């Protein structure tokens, strides 16, 4: 089987940190869930809808679609790999997302000048692993 379309949701309440622990981890996660960042109470899910799949051969695909975060939808494209295991297709992708495109502005050098070392990177990495049914 091959990937032809579809969509999925991301449960934003599952945001975690892997490089901090204890009180600092809790504070960071709560801040990321707040309206400063992803506004999880108002926007509990992010969504991705595939609009185009371009096979590149050897289990490689170029995927295009619409990503919705915090009520803002933007087109994105990325590469994905696919492997078959036990009759199911397993797709994996690493995506760089610019949070400033989705109105996640806190500490962003794209919107605020003179932040110095308080600037927070606009890009974040999204790792996706999907299994077809």
Rosetta blueprint (number, residue, H / E / L):
1 X L
2 X L
3 X L
4 X L
5 X L
6 X E
7 X E
8 X E
9 X E
10 X E
11 X E
12 X H
13 X H
14 X H
15 X L
16 X L
17 X L
18 X L
19 X L
20 X L
21 X L
22 X H
23 X H
24 X H
25 X H
26 X H
27 X H
28 X H
29 X H
30 X H
31 X H
32 X H
33 X H
34 X L
35 X L
36 X L
37 X L
38 X L
39 X L
40 X L
41 X L
42 X L
43 X L
44 X L
45 X E
46 X E
47 X E
48 X E
49 X E
50 X E
51 X E
52 X E
53 X E
54 X E
55 X E
56 X E
57 X E
58 X L
59 X L
60 X E
61 X E
62 X E
63 X E
64 X E
65 X E
66 X E
67 X E
68 X E
69 X E
70 X L
71 X L
72 X E
73 X E
74 X E
75 X E
76 X E
77 X E
78 X E
79 X E
80 X E
81 X E
82 X E
83 X E
84 X E
85 X E
86 X L
87 X L
88 X E
89 X E
90 X E
91 X E
92 X E
93 X E
94 X E
95 X E
96 X E
97 X E
98 X E
99 X H
100 X H
101 X H
102 X H
103 X L
104 X L
105 X L
106 X L
107 X L
108 X L
109 X L
110 X L
111 X L
112 X L
113 X L
114 X L
115 X L
116 X H
117 X H
118 X H
119 X L
120 X L
121 X L
122 X L
123 X E
124 X E
125 X E
126 X E
127 X E
128 X E
129 X E
130 X E
131 X E
132 X L
133 X L
